[in-house]
Amino acid sequence: MNMVLDIPVVTEALPPDLDRRHDFAARLRDIGLRLDATGLGTLQVNLTKLCNQACRHCHVDASPARTEALPADDIDRLLALLEARPGIAALDLTGGAPELHPDFERLVIGARALGRQVMVRHNLTVTFDGNPQTGQNMGHLPDFFAAHGVEVICSLPYYQALFTDRQRGSGVFKKSIAGLQRLNALGYGQPDSGRVLNLVYNPVGPFLPAAQAGLEADYKRELQARYGIVFNQLFTITNIPINRFALHLRKSGQLDAYMDKLSGAFNPEAARGVMCRDMISVGADGQLYDCDFNQQIDLPIIDDSGAPMTLRTLDAEALLRRDIRVGAHCFACTAGAGSSCGGSTT
């Protein structure tokens, strides 16, 4: 069943007794930075919160019990937006497992027909597990990705089974390796194939990621030697202290220490390069957000009337002149080398 989690929600209005070190807006003022939109190059869409997994670090709280999914008419609006705004170069599809949305393939085909780069956040195991609610087989996905030139981005917490299964569930590592090998067999990650396969690393616990370049070299060496797997890039992403991960931190007494670690590692250059300045995030309900993390704590983009902006009420010019809404969770994207859906930012 779908469990309601008791989670500490980080909001834009911080409690008056909160330590100033955790006040992100104040830190921006200290360095004289106005965090405003600089463009609209990426449209990131959370198609559904349904997933075949329920990972401990998941900031979306996705699981096999979730039912939220973007309505079909909003899929039409996404395609119309891409057609009307050629400056949106990339469509980044996420979830849950985005492939479990009934209109996933229609959206991919439509976006590719418009000449857009399409990225899919693929958990590797959905190919084997299928749809947990309908039983639909998803074994065709790798061939679909290859046929339509989809860039595949896969989460692999580590190149050893123990750490991966600890974060994502027993048996996940074995399926993930099989999934990567199948993608390799289709040309993904292979030199000069044009089929891009990128991996994502999240720390297993309340730590900052190691340096991306060094960790990528480790992954490439170990995955090649152990399993014959190749890939293009590794993205290191800092775990965001919201929802399921925040609940885990609080229950283990580590939430305050983790926030201290993030705020203590604040990097002004990473703050200037945060991904939310050149993208918008679309929720499964059609509302618009500055990023996927704001989406999960209900900080929507506000239109000129003060109402949350949606795909129905989207005003592209207003999006381009907006200021980004921030909260204490933003320290995760600005700590150390910075963090984004495309890895480190500095």
PAMI-684748 format. One record per residue (C-alpha): residue number from 1; x, z, y; chain; residue in three letters. Coordinates in Angstrom, 3 decimals, always signed. Last residue first. Layout:
BEGIN
(pt NUM, (X, Z, Y), A, ALA)
...
END
This chain:
BEGIN
(pt 346, (+32.147, -11.524, +23.395), A, THR)
(pt 345, (+28.649, -12.211, +22.032), A, THR)
(pt 344, (+28.872, -11.037, +18.423), A, SER)
(pt 343, (+26.443, -12.619, +15.973), A, GLY)
(pt 342, (+23.936, -15.416, +16.451), A, GLY)
(pt 341, (+20.897, -13.124, +16.340), A, CYS)
(pt 340, (+22.760, -11.103, +18.932), A, SER)
(pt 339, (+25.290, -8.295, +19.119), A, SER)
(pt 338, (+27.986, -7.307, +21.577), A, GLY)
(pt 337, (+31.725, -6.964, +20.962), A, ALA)
(pt 336, (+31.497, -3.196, +21.439), A, GLY)
(pt 335, (+27.971, -2.103, +22.273), A, ALA)
(pt 334, (+25.673, -4.367, +24.289), A, THR)
(pt 333, (+23.097, -5.389, +21.671), A, CYS)
(pt 332, (+22.756, -1.832, +20.313), A, ALA)
(pt 331, (+22.538, -0.362, +23.842), A, PHE)
(pt 330, (+19.297, -2.332, +24.215), A, CYS)
(pt 329, (+17.532, +0.297, +22.070), A, HIS)
(pt 328, (+17.510, +2.582, +25.119), A, ALA)
(pt 327, (+14.991, +0.337, +26.843), A, GLY)
(pt 326, (+14.828, -2.992, +28.664), A, VAL)
(pt 325, (+12.362, -5.544, +30.003), A, ARG)
(pt 324, (+14.141, -8.732, +31.089), A, ILE)
(pt 323, (+13.442, -9.913, +34.637), A, ASP)
(pt 322, (+11.301, -13.023, +34.944), A, ARG)
(pt 321, (+11.988, -16.216, +36.917), A, ARG)
(pt 320, (+12.207, -18.612, +33.967), A, LEU)
(pt 319, (+9.215, -17.136, +32.192), A, LEU)
(pt 318, (+7.116, -17.532, +35.328), A, ALA)
(pt 317, (+7.968, -21.242, +35.360), A, GLU)
(pt 316, (+6.971, -21.622, +31.721), A, ALA)
(pt 315, (+3.565, -20.000, +32.164), A, ASP)
(pt 314, (+2.169, -19.203, +28.719), A, LEU)
(pt 313, (-1.473, -18.101, +28.733), A, THR)
(pt 312, (-2.453, -19.234, +25.211), A, ARG)
(pt 311, (+1.030, -18.644, +23.798), A, LEU)
(pt 310, (+0.697, -15.115, +25.127), A, THR)
(pt 309, (+1.736, -13.210, +28.267), A, MET)
(pt 308, (+0.857, -9.499, +28.379), A, PRO)
(pt 307, (-1.289, -8.756, +31.460), A, ALA)
(pt 306, (+0.046, -7.720, +34.866), A, GLY)
(pt 305, (-1.618, -10.592, +36.715), A, SER)
(pt 304, (+1.719, -12.342, +37.276), A, ASP)
(pt 303, (+2.425, -12.328, +33.532), A, ASP)
(pt 302, (+4.033, -9.498, +31.578), A, ILE)
(pt 301, (+6.509, -10.167, +28.773), A, ILE)
(pt 300, (+5.713, -7.783, +25.949), A, PRO)
(pt 299, (+7.340, -4.389, +25.247), A, LEU)
(pt 298, (+5.531, -3.450, +22.017), A, ASP)
(pt 297, (+8.297, -1.676, +20.081), A, ILE)
(pt 296, (+8.730, -4.469, +17.518), A, GLN)
(pt 295, (+8.483, -7.243, +20.093), A, GLN)
(pt 294, (+11.155, -5.671, +22.255), A, ASN)
(pt 293, (+13.423, -6.046, +19.203), A, PHE)
(pt 292, (+12.513, -9.700, +18.637), A, ASP)
(pt 291, (+13.504, -10.557, +22.181), A, CYS)
(pt 290, (+12.101, -11.129, +25.679), A, ASP)
(pt 289, (+8.568, -11.013, +24.314), A, TYR)
(pt 288, (+5.558, -13.312, +24.082), A, LEU)
(pt 287, (+2.253, -12.527, +22.360), A, GLN)
(pt 286, (+0.963, -14.902, +19.667), A, GLY)
(pt 285, (-0.094, -12.158, +17.230), A, ASP)
(pt 284, (+2.808, -12.891, +14.844), A, ALA)
(pt 283, (+5.071, -12.331, +17.820), A, GLY)
(pt 282, (+6.863, -15.007, +19.826), A, VAL)
(pt 281, (+10.365, -14.300, +21.128), A, SER)
(pt 280, (+11.709, -15.947, +24.247), A, ILE)
(pt 279, (+15.177, -17.288, +24.846), A, MET)
(pt 278, (+18.024, -17.706, +27.328), A, ASP)
(pt 277, (+18.344, -14.226, +28.878), A, ARG)
(pt 276, (+17.306, -12.504, +25.645), A, CYS)
(pt 275, (+20.598, -13.449, +23.967), A, MET)
(pt 274, (+22.674, -10.862, +25.830), A, VAL)
(pt 273, (+25.702, -12.323, +27.632), A, GLY)
(pt 272, (+25.842, -10.133, +30.745), A, ARG)
(pt 271, (+25.400, -7.006, +28.654), A, ALA)
(pt 270, (+28.244, -8.043, +26.345), A, ALA)
(pt 269, (+30.492, -8.329, +29.381), A, GLU)
(pt 268, (+29.416, -4.865, +30.566), A, PRO)
(pt 267, (+30.363, -3.307, +27.186), A, ASN)
(pt 266, (+28.604, -0.068, +26.184), A, PHE)
(pt 265, (+30.571, +1.694, +23.383), A, ALA)
(pt 264, (+29.513, +5.200, +24.447), A, GLY)
(pt 263, (+25.890, +4.051, +24.567), A, SER)
(pt 262, (+26.040, +2.887, +20.957), A, LEU)
(pt 261, (+27.908, +5.904, +19.599), A, LYS)
(pt 260, (+25.725, +8.371, +21.513), A, ASP)
(pt 259, (+22.628, +6.622, +20.144), A, MET)
(pt 258, (+24.061, +6.964, +16.637), A, TYR)
(pt 257, (+24.763, +10.667, +17.173), A, ALA)
(pt 256, (+21.214, +11.242, +18.412), A, ASP)
(pt 255, (+19.680, +9.428, +15.415), A, LEU)
(pt 254, (+21.849, +10.973, +12.682), A, GLN)
(pt 253, (+19.768, +13.899, +11.418), A, GLY)
(pt 252, (+18.983, +12.221, +8.083), A, SER)
(pt 251, (+15.256, +12.072, +8.809), A, LYS)
(pt 250, (+15.978, +10.780, +12.313), A, ARG)
(pt 249, (+18.304, +8.061, +11.130), A, LEU)
(pt 248, (+15.886, +6.870, +8.418), A, HIS)
(pt 247, (+13.020, +6.786, +10.925), A, LEU)
(pt 246, (+15.198, +4.860, +13.368), A, ALA)
(pt 245, (+15.946, +2.294, +10.644), A, PHE)
(pt 244, (+12.249, +1.882, +9.826), A, ARG)
(pt 243, (+11.121, +1.501, +13.457), A, ASN)
(pt 242, (+13.852, +1.345, +16.110), A, ILE)
(pt 241, (+17.568, +2.103, +16.319), A, PRO)
(pt 240, (+18.777, -1.537, +16.111), A, ILE)
(pt 239, (+21.421, -2.238, +13.463), A, ASN)
(pt 238, (+24.304, -4.177, +14.991), A, THR)
(pt 237, (+24.541, -7.823, +13.939), A, ILE)
(pt 236, (+27.671, -9.553, +12.616), A, THR)
(pt 235, (+27.176, -13.300, +12.127), A, PHE)
(pt 234, (+29.269, -14.983, +9.427), A, LEU)
(pt 233, (+29.947, -18.699, +9.738), A, GLN)
(pt 232, (+30.031, -21.877, +7.634), A, ASN)
(pt 231, (+29.532, -20.973, +3.985), A, PHE)
(pt 230, (+31.307, -21.293, +0.645), A, VAL)
(pt 229, (+30.516, -19.681, -2.709), A, ILE)
(pt 228, (+32.740, -20.040, -5.802), A, GLY)
(pt 227, (+31.461, -16.692, -7.113), A, TYR)
(pt 226, (+34.331, -14.186, -7.122), A, ARG)
(pt 225, (+37.125, -16.069, -5.343), A, ALA)
(pt 224, (+34.912, -17.970, -2.902), A, GLN)
(pt 223, (+32.758, -14.934, -2.114), A, LEU)
(pt 222, (+35.838, -12.745, -1.639), A, GLU)
(pt 221, (+37.847, -15.074, +0.619), A, ARG)
(pt 220, (+34.908, -16.207, +2.752), A, LYS)
(pt 219, (+33.571, -12.672, +3.139), A, TYR)
(pt 218, (+36.970, -11.271, +4.132), A, ASP)
(pt 217, (+37.562, -14.067, +6.674), A, ALA)
(pt 216, (+34.118, -13.445, +8.163), A, GLU)
(pt 215, (+34.924, -9.737, +8.433), A, LEU)
(pt 214, (+38.085, -10.500, +10.372), A, GLY)
(pt 213, (+36.345, -12.872, +12.766), A, ALA)
(pt 212, (+33.349, -10.584, +13.302), A, GLN)
(pt 211, (+35.268, -7.406, +14.163), A, ALA)
(pt 210, (+33.711, -4.541, +12.182), A, ALA)
(pt 209, (+30.062, -3.784, +12.765), A, PRO)
(pt 208, (+29.135, -0.576, +14.605), A, LEU)
(pt 207, (+28.023, +2.216, +12.324), A, PHE)
(pt 206, (+24.805, +4.086, +11.569), A, PRO)
(pt 205, (+24.326, +2.864, +7.966), A, GLY)
(pt 204, (+24.999, -0.149, +5.746), A, VAL)
(pt 203, (+26.333, -2.340, +8.554), A, PRO)
(pt 202, (+24.422, -5.602, +9.059), A, ASN)
(pt 201, (+26.121, -8.856, +8.091), A, TYR)
(pt 200, (+24.422, -12.238, +8.449), A, VAL)
(pt 199, (+25.436, -15.455, +6.683), A, LEU)
(pt 198, (+25.443, -19.028, +7.951), A, ASN)
(pt 197, (+24.727, -22.193, +5.957), A, LEU)
(pt 196, (+24.744, -25.471, +7.871), A, VAL)
(pt 195, (+24.087, -28.778, +6.155), A, ARG)
(pt 194, (+26.136, -31.393, +8.026), A, GLY)
(pt 193, (+28.031, -32.082, +4.794), A, SER)
(pt 192, (+31.453, -32.272, +6.479), A, ASP)
(pt 191, (+32.786, -29.226, +4.609), A, PRO)
(pt 190, (+30.263, -27.589, +2.256), A, GLN)
(pt 189, (+28.172, -24.743, +3.664), A, GLY)
(pt 188, (+24.974, -26.295, +2.321), A, TYR)
(pt 187, (+25.682, -29.338, +0.151), A, GLY)
(pt 186, (+22.750, -29.021, -2.262), A, LEU)
(pt 185, (+24.967, -27.245, -4.806), A, ALA)
(pt 184, (+25.957, -24.811, -2.043), A, ASN)
(pt 183, (+22.283, -23.924, -1.535), A, LEU)
(pt 182, (+21.963, -23.208, -5.268), A, ARG)
(pt 181, (+25.076, -21.057, -5.198), A, GLN)
(pt 180, (+23.708, -19.117, -2.235), A, LEU)
(pt 179, (+20.453, -18.414, -4.071), A, GLY)
(pt 178, (+22.258, -17.284, -7.219), A, ALA)
(pt 177, (+24.365, -14.917, -5.117), A, ILE)
(pt 176, (+21.263, -13.570, -3.418), A, SER)
(pt 175, (+19.484, -13.059, -6.740), A, LYS)
(pt 174, (+22.367, -10.938, -8.037), A, LYS)
(pt 173, (+22.577, -9.001, -4.764), A, PHE)
(pt 172, (+18.865, -8.224, -4.691), A, VAL)
(pt 171, (+18.863, -6.587, -8.144), A, GLY)
(pt 170, (+18.031, -3.110, -6.871), A, SER)
(pt 169, (+16.857, -3.001, -3.267), A, GLY)
(pt 168, (+17.891, -4.143, +0.211), A, ARG)
(pt 167, (+20.289, -1.525, +1.601), A, GLN)
(pt 166, (+21.623, +0.056, -1.581), A, ARG)
(pt 165, (+21.410, -3.315, -3.357), A, ASP)
(pt 164, (+23.780, -4.882, -0.829), A, THR)
(pt 163, (+26.241, -1.981, -0.871), A, PHE)
(pt 162, (+26.514, -1.796, -4.650), A, LEU)
(pt 161, (+26.494, -5.556, -5.280), A, ALA)
(pt 160, (+29.686, -6.408, -3.412), A, GLN)
(pt 159, (+30.008, -9.222, -0.855), A, TYR)
(pt 158, (+28.151, -7.163, +1.720), A, TYR)
(pt 157, (+24.897, -6.977, +3.687), A, PRO)
(pt 156, (+23.983, -10.583, +2.844), A, LEU)
(pt 155, (+21.317, -11.879, +5.226), A, SER)
(pt 154, (+20.913, -15.644, +5.184), A, CYS)
(pt 153, (+20.768, -18.192, +7.998), A, ILE)
(pt 152, (+19.773, -21.699, +6.877), A, VAL)
(pt 151, (+19.926, -24.639, +9.298), A, GLU)
(pt 150, (+17.091, -27.004, +8.353), A, VAL)
(pt 149, (+17.866, -30.689, +7.953), A, GLY)
(pt 148, (+14.446, -31.645, +6.608), A, HIS)
(pt 147, (+15.293, -32.657, +3.039), A, ALA)
(pt 146, (+17.873, -29.895, +2.690), A, ALA)
(pt 145, (+15.481, -27.120, +3.699), A, PHE)
(pt 144, (+12.774, -28.493, +1.410), A, PHE)
(pt 143, (+15.208, -28.658, -1.511), A, ASP)
(pt 142, (+16.198, -25.029, -0.914), A, PRO)
(pt 141, (+12.515, -24.024, -0.645), A, LEU)
(pt 140, (+11.165, -25.555, -3.855), A, HIS)
(pt 139, (+11.351, -22.306, -5.818), A, GLY)
(pt 138, (+8.680, -20.696, -3.661), A, MET)
(pt 137, (+6.078, -20.064, -6.406), A, ASN)
(pt 136, (+2.801, -18.724, -5.046), A, GLN)
(pt 135, (+1.904, -15.320, -6.525), A, GLY)
(pt 134, (-0.695, -14.773, -3.821), A, THR)
(pt 133, (+0.322, -11.373, -2.442), A, GLN)
(pt 132, (+3.996, -11.107, -3.405), A, PRO)
(pt 131, (+4.684, -14.760, -2.503), A, ASN)
(pt 130, (+7.602, -16.008, -4.576), A, GLY)
(pt 129, (+10.246, -13.750, -6.122), A, ASP)
(pt 128, (+12.918, -16.381, -6.865), A, PHE)
(pt 127, (+12.960, -18.389, -3.625), A, THR)
(pt 126, (+11.986, -15.203, -1.773), A, VAL)
(pt 125, (+15.337, -13.742, -2.843), A, THR)
(pt 124, (+17.535, -15.714, -0.415), A, LEU)
(pt 123, (+16.415, -13.716, +2.676), A, ASN)
(pt 122, (+16.065, -16.838, +4.817), A, HIS)
(pt 121, (+16.134, -16.603, +8.620), A, ARG)
(pt 120, (+15.305, -20.272, +9.241), A, VAL)
(pt 119, (+16.916, -22.338, +11.983), A, MET)
(pt 118, (+15.402, -25.564, +13.286), A, VAL)
(pt 117, (+17.309, -27.766, +15.739), A, GLN)
(pt 116, (+14.779, -29.857, +17.595), A, ARG)
(pt 115, (+14.380, -33.626, +17.418), A, GLY)
(pt 114, (+10.615, -33.717, +17.886), A, LEU)
(pt 113, (+10.191, -34.779, +14.247), A, ALA)
(pt 112, (+12.260, -31.703, +13.373), A, ARG)
(pt 111, (+9.748, -29.493, +15.162), A, ALA)
(pt 110, (+6.793, -31.069, +13.344), A, GLY)
(pt 109, (+8.417, -30.830, +9.911), A, ILE)
(pt 108, (+9.344, -27.188, +10.460), A, VAL)
(pt 107, (+5.893, -26.275, +11.770), A, LEU)
(pt 106, (+4.098, -27.989, +8.889), A, ARG)
(pt 105, (+6.425, -26.266, +6.413), A, GLU)
(pt 104, (+5.698, -22.803, +7.758), A, PHE)
(pt 103, (+1.931, -23.310, +8.022), A, ASP)
(pt 102, (+0.961, -20.960, +5.156), A, PRO)
(pt 101, (+3.451, -18.304, +6.325), A, HIS)
(pt 100, (+5.520, -17.152, +3.331), A, LEU)
(pt 99, (+8.527, -19.205, +4.482), A, GLU)
(pt 98, (+8.921, -16.844, +7.442), A, PRO)
(pt 97, (+9.985, -13.970, +5.163), A, ALA)
(pt 96, (+9.211, -10.998, +7.300), A, GLY)
(pt 95, (+9.666, -12.766, +9.747), A, GLY)
(pt 94, (+11.956, -15.360, +11.326), A, THR)
(pt 93, (+11.996, -18.923, +12.542), A, LEU)
(pt 92, (+14.479, -19.955, +15.250), A, ASP)
(pt 91, (+13.437, -23.161, +17.015), A, LEU)
(pt 90, (+16.308, -24.615, +19.026), A, ALA)
(pt 89, (+16.758, -27.038, +21.928), A, ALA)
(pt 88, (+14.060, -25.821, +24.296), A, ILE)
(pt 87, (+15.055, -28.074, +27.184), A, GLY)
(pt 86, (+12.638, -30.722, +25.870), A, PRO)
(pt 85, (+9.730, -28.586, +27.160), A, ARG)
(pt 84, (+6.422, -30.436, +26.663), A, ALA)
(pt 83, (+7.040, -31.415, +23.032), A, GLU)
(pt 82, (+8.338, -27.954, +22.146), A, LEU)
(pt 81, (+5.331, -26.364, +23.848), A, LEU)
(pt 80, (+2.914, -28.641, +21.983), A, ALA)
(pt 79, (+4.558, -27.691, +18.685), A, LEU)
(pt 78, (+4.230, -24.006, +19.510), A, LEU)
(pt 77, (+0.615, -24.474, +20.600), A, ARG)
(pt 76, (-0.267, -26.107, +17.264), A, ASP)
(pt 75, (+1.290, -23.141, +15.429), A, ILE)
(pt 74, (-0.834, -20.976, +17.734), A, ASP)
(pt 73, (-3.935, -22.745, +16.441), A, ASP)
(pt 72, (-2.877, -21.884, +12.888), A, ALA)
(pt 71, (-2.792, -18.152, +13.598), A, PRO)
(pt 70, (+0.575, -16.312, +13.425), A, LEU)
(pt 69, (+0.597, -13.959, +10.441), A, ALA)
(pt 68, (+0.113, -10.204, +9.989), A, GLU)
(pt 67, (-0.718, -9.237, +6.385), A, THR)
(pt 66, (+1.915, -6.654, +5.474), A, ARG)
(pt 65, (+1.908, -5.191, +1.945), A, ALA)
(pt 64, (+4.926, -7.071, +0.549), A, PRO)
(pt 63, (+7.036, -5.549, +3.358), A, SER)
(pt 62, (+8.235, -6.070, +6.925), A, ALA)
(pt 61, (+8.947, -2.985, +9.027), A, ASP)
(pt 60, (+10.247, -5.359, +11.739), A, VAL)
(pt 59, (+13.384, -3.275, +12.366), A, HIS)
(pt 58, (+14.366, -3.642, +8.709), A, CYS)
(pt 57, (+17.248, -1.232, +7.907), A, HIS)
(pt 56, (+15.704, +0.158, +4.695), A, ARG)
(pt 55, (+14.710, -3.253, +3.380), A, CYS)
(pt 54, (+11.142, -3.822, +2.178), A, ALA)
(pt 53, (+11.308, -7.093, +0.220), A, GLN)
(pt 52, (+8.915, -9.927, -0.695), A, ASN)
(pt 51, (+8.002, -10.180, +2.959), A, CYS)
(pt 50, (+4.818, -10.382, +5.018), A, LEU)
(pt 49, (+5.493, -9.630, +8.666), A, LYS)
(pt 48, (+4.653, -13.219, +9.589), A, THR)
(pt 47, (+5.748, -16.091, +11.829), A, LEU)
(pt 46, (+8.140, -14.143, +14.020), A, ASN)
(pt 45, (+9.097, -17.038, +16.284), A, VAL)
(pt 44, (+12.292, -17.520, +18.274), A, GLN)
(pt 43, (+12.198, -20.266, +20.900), A, LEU)
(pt 42, (+15.717, -20.970, +22.095), A, THR)
(pt 41, (+17.048, -22.705, +25.196), A, GLY)
(pt 40, (+14.913, -21.150, +27.889), A, LEU)
(pt 39, (+17.065, -20.412, +30.905), A, GLY)
(pt 38, (+18.931, -17.730, +32.861), A, THR)
(pt 37, (+16.315, -14.978, +32.613), A, ALA)
(pt 36, (+17.132, -11.822, +34.545), A, ASP)
(pt 35, (+19.194, -8.723, +33.808), A, LEU)
(pt 34, (+20.246, -7.685, +37.297), A, ARG)
(pt 33, (+23.730, -6.228, +36.921), A, LEU)
(pt 32, (+25.315, -3.925, +39.491), A, GLY)
(pt 31, (+27.500, -2.057, +36.988), A, ILE)
(pt 30, (+25.806, +1.310, +37.598), A, ASP)
(pt 29, (+22.414, -0.367, +37.904), A, ARG)
(pt 28, (+22.784, -1.739, +34.378), A, LEU)
(pt 27, (+23.673, +1.745, +33.127), A, ARG)
(pt 26, (+20.579, +3.154, +34.827), A, ALA)
(pt 25, (+18.388, +0.604, +33.040), A, ALA)
(pt 24, (+19.981, +1.599, +29.729), A, PHE)
(pt 23, (+19.216, +5.302, +30.033), A, ASP)
(pt 22, (+20.881, +6.716, +26.907), A, HIS)
(pt 21, (+23.927, +8.149, +28.719), A, ARG)
(pt 20, (+21.518, +9.698, +31.215), A, ARG)
(pt 19, (+20.463, +12.195, +28.514), A, ASP)
(pt 18, (+16.686, +12.142, +28.205), A, LEU)
(pt 17, (+14.953, +14.984, +30.030), A, ASP)
(pt 16, (+12.825, +12.677, +32.198), A, PRO)
(pt 15, (+11.491, +10.800, +29.139), A, PRO)
(pt 14, (+12.256, +7.053, +29.294), A, LEU)
(pt 13, (+9.708, +4.541, +30.560), A, ALA)
(pt 12, (+10.619, +1.291, +28.805), A, GLU)
(pt 11, (+9.730, +2.701, +25.436), A, THR)
(pt 10, (+11.735, +3.813, +22.406), A, VAL)
(pt 9, (+9.343, +4.607, +19.578), A, VAL)
(pt 8, (+10.307, +7.521, +17.339), A, PRO)
(pt 7, (+8.731, +6.580, +14.006), A, ILE)
(pt 6, (+6.159, +8.181, +11.735), A, ASP)
(pt 5, (+5.592, +5.237, +9.449), A, LEU)
(pt 4, (+2.194, +4.006, +8.357), A, VAL)
(pt 3, (+2.586, +2.856, +4.751), A, MET)
(pt 2, (+1.041, -0.435, +3.617), A, ASN)
(pt 1, (+0.000, +0.000, +0.000), A, MET)
END
